[in-house]
Amino acid sequence: MKCLVFGGNGFLGADLCRNLLSQGYSVRIFDRPLKNKSEIPSEVEFFEGDFINECDVDTAVKGCDIIFHLISTTIPKTSNDNPIYDVESNVVGTIMMLQLAQKNGVRKIVFTSSGGTIYGVPEAELINELHSTNPICSYGISKLAIEKYLHLFHELYGLEYTVLRLSNPYGAGQRIKAMQGVIGVFIGCALSGQEVEIWGDGSVIRDYIHVSDVSQALIKSINYAGVQRVMNVSSGQGVSLNEILDKIEDLIGKQIKRVYLEGRNVDVPVNVLDNSLAKKSLNWDIKVPLDEGVNRTIKFYSEQLN
């Protein structure tokens, strides 16, 4: 079975590809052109191109059974700055890809949606899949629109799909100089002696999940044939930004200088996802608890920086 991973050279995509290979799947990556392809495993086919270029995407899709759609051209913080670009590059690009998938006989699409943004301000302590969806950023609206188009193509053409609404993945390989992925960014700052900037007072609560647990949920989605097509994938545990920093300080053994900035209007105060549906439907569970995952991530970046 051949799997095509859109965004396969990113943080989550790279981990997924390694796990797919280890479980005997044939893997093809579609991503932006790379200057250095040395880190791409020799067993992987690498197709480079533009996600909104029909010819590029059509070439990549041909001959594939499963598509993992991990590409996003925006992040929550910046998506409201240019909603037109967000829609054109993500929603329109995905619709084109779905048309090409249907034309080329792709069996199934597995899409990584955003459990952190599509629900908006929470109405419950633990958010399940029936919670209302009122995103407060364009990023979340685009993710939700893609979910709806996946359902449309299933109804019209029988194209199978599974949507995994992820919480906040973290782990080795995440960019430590970026505008999202706070655990990686915090660890990078801590190990290099830089101050950590925090939006708000640090009380914002999020749900963090190790990248390896996300990869296993994605892979289990390949052969899942149940009726539940939209599922939260998360740890189910809420932790504040200040608590994350406390954990990192304890593990590296030194204090981190914290700078608190004005809060952002795209950040809801609490977001913790109920993962019970995914556990039951996919026969999946969390294998890496937060303390262990953060410790692994610190060790990885300590070796990198040394």
N, C-alpha and C positions, 0 to 999 in steps of 0.2 A: 504494500500500500504506500503510495507516494503522498507525502504531506508538503504543502507549500506554506511557508511562514512569511507573511507580509510583515516586515519589520524584524526579520530574523537576526539582524546584527545588533539590535538594541539590547538593553539590560535583560528584560524578560524574554525576548526572542532567543537570545544566545543560550540562556539556561534551558529553555524549552527544546531547542535543537539538540543540545547535548543529551538530554533525557530521551528524546525521540530516537536518536541513534543508538543509545544504549539498550533500547527496547526493540530494536530490529526494524524500525521504520526507515523508509527511504525519504530523504529530506532535501527540499529545494528552498532556498532563501530568495526573497525579493526585497531589495533595499536600495537606498541611494548609492551612487557610485562611491567606492572606497579607494583611498590612496594606498592603503596597505591591506592586502587580503591574506596575509600570512596567518592570521588567527582563525580564519575560516577552516574548519576541518576538511581534510582532503576528500572525505566521503560525501560532502555536501555540494550540490549544484548551486552556484551563485548567479543569480540574474540581477543585474543592476538596471535601474531606470527610475521613471517618475510615476508615482501612483495615479496621477490624473492623465497620464498618456495612454490612450487606448491600445496602441500597438505594443507598448512595453508590457502592459498588464496582460493582454491577450497571449503574448508569447510565453509569459511565466505560467499562466493558468493551464495551458495545454498539457494534457497527460496526467494531471493531478487528481487525486481522489478526495483529499481533505484540504481545506484552506483554513489556516489560523490567521485571523485578521487582528493584528496587534498594532497597526499603524495609526498614529495620531499626529497631526502636524501642529497642534497647539497644546497648551496647558491651561488649567483653569485660570491662573492669574492673568494671562495675556489674552485669552480668547475673547473677552469683551472689548478689547481694543480694536478688533477688526472682525466683527461677526460674519461679514460677507466672505472674507478669506476662510474663516473657520468652516462655513457651510460649503463653499466651493471645493475646498481641498479635502474635506472629510466626508461630508454627506454625499455630494455629487460624485466624488471619486469612488465611494463605496457602491453607489447605485450602478455605476458603470461596471465595476468589478463583479457585482452580482449578475448583471446581464451576461457578462462573459463567462462566468461560472456556469450559469444555466445553459448557455450555448455549447460549452465544452464538456458537459456531462459530469461536472463536479458532484460528488456525493453529498458533501456536508460542509457547512461553514461553522467555525467556532470563533465567536467574537468576544473580545475583552471589552466590556462596558465599564462604567465607572460607578461603583456603589457609593463612592464618596461625594459625587456631585449630582446624580440624577434625582435623588430624593429631596433635595433642598433642605430647608429647616426641619429637623425631626419632630414628629408628633408622638414618638414613643422612645423609651430608653433603648430598646433593641429593635432595629429596623428590619422587617421582613419584606418579602417580595410584593406583598399586597399594599404596602405603604404608598401613599400618594406620591406622585412624581412632579415636583415643582422646582426644577433647577433654577439657581440664581446666577448661573454663568452660561455663556454660549457653549462652552465645552460640554457641559452636562446636557444641554438641549440637543446638541449634535449627536451625542452618544445615544440619547433616547430616540431620536429620529432614525438612526441606523437600526436600532432594535425593531422599530415598526416596519421598516422596509424589509428586514429579514423575514418578518412574519408575512408581509405581503407576498414576497417571492415564494414562500412556502405554500401559501394559499393558491397562488396562481399557477405555479409550476412544480410544486412538490419538492422544492429544494429544502433539504433538511438543515437545521441549524440548532446550535446551543449558544445561549448568551450567558457569560459569567460576569456578574457585576462584582468587580474586585474592590477590596478595601485599599490598603496602602502597602504594596509590595516593597520589600527591602532585601538587601543581602549583597554578597560579593559581586562586583561588576557594575554596581550602580554608580553613576557619575557623582563624584563628591564635590564638583564645582558646577552646580546646576541650580535652577529655580524651583525644583520640586524634589521629593525624596528626602525628607528631613533627616532620617536616621543616617543615611550616607553622608549628607552635607554636614550634620553635626559631628560625626566621627572624623571627617576630613579636617574640619576646623580644629577639633580637639587635639588630634595627633600632630598637626602642624603649628600649634600654638596660637591660632587665630581666634579672635572673638566670634561668638555665635550671635547672629541677629535673629530675633524672634518677633514675629508679628503679633502684637497684643501682649497680654500679661503672662503667657505661657500656660494658661488654663485650658486652652482648646484641646478637646479630647478626640483622639482618632483610634482607629483599629488597624493594627499593623500585622502583616502576614509575610512569612519568609518566602522568598522567590521559589524555592524548591517545592513548597507546598502548592503554590499556584501552578507550577508546571505539571504536577501530578494531577491536579483537577482538570487542566486542559487536556492532558492525554486520556484521562478516563472519559472525557466527553466524546472521544472519537467513536466509540462503540455504544454509547448511551442511546437508547431508543425509546425512552419513556415519554410521557406526555408533558412533563415539566421542562419547558425550554428556556426558562429564565431563572437563574439561581445566583444568590450571593455566595461569594467565595471570600472568606475572611477568617480572622482568629476568633471573632465573637467577644473579644475583650477590649475595653476602652482604656487608653493610657494618655495622660496629658503630656504636652511638650516638656514641661518642667520635669516630669517623672522620667521621660526618656533621657534628658540631660543628666539627671541624677544617676541613672543606671550606667551611662557612659563614663561619668566621673568615677564611680565606684570601680568599674572594670579597668580603666586605664591608670587609676591611682593619682589623678591630679585634678585640680579645680579648673573649670572652664569659665572664661569670662563671658558673661551674658549681657547683651544689649537689647533692651525691649523697645520695639518700635510701635507706632500706631497700628491698630488692628485693621484688617482688610475686609471690605464688604463682601468678598467672595467666600469668606471662611465662615461656615456655620459653627456654632459653639461646640456641638457634640455630634459625632457620627460613629455609631457602632452597629455592625450588621449581624443579623441573625443568620447563621450558616447551617441551620439544621436541615433545610431542604436539600442542599448540596451533599451533606453528609449521608443522608438517606438515599437520595436518587443516584448518586455517583459511587456509592460505597467508598467514600473518601473521608479523610480526617486530617487534622493538623498533626504533623510529625515533629516540627521544630518550634518549641515554645520561645517566647520573646527573649528571655535572658540568654538562652543558648544561641539563638540567632544573632543577637547583638554581639555576643562574645566572638562568634565565628567571623562576623563582619569586621570587627576591630582587628582580629588577627590577620585577616586577609589584607587590609589596608596598611597595617603596620609593616608587613612584609613588602608590600608594594613601595611604600615610602622609603624603606631602608635599602 
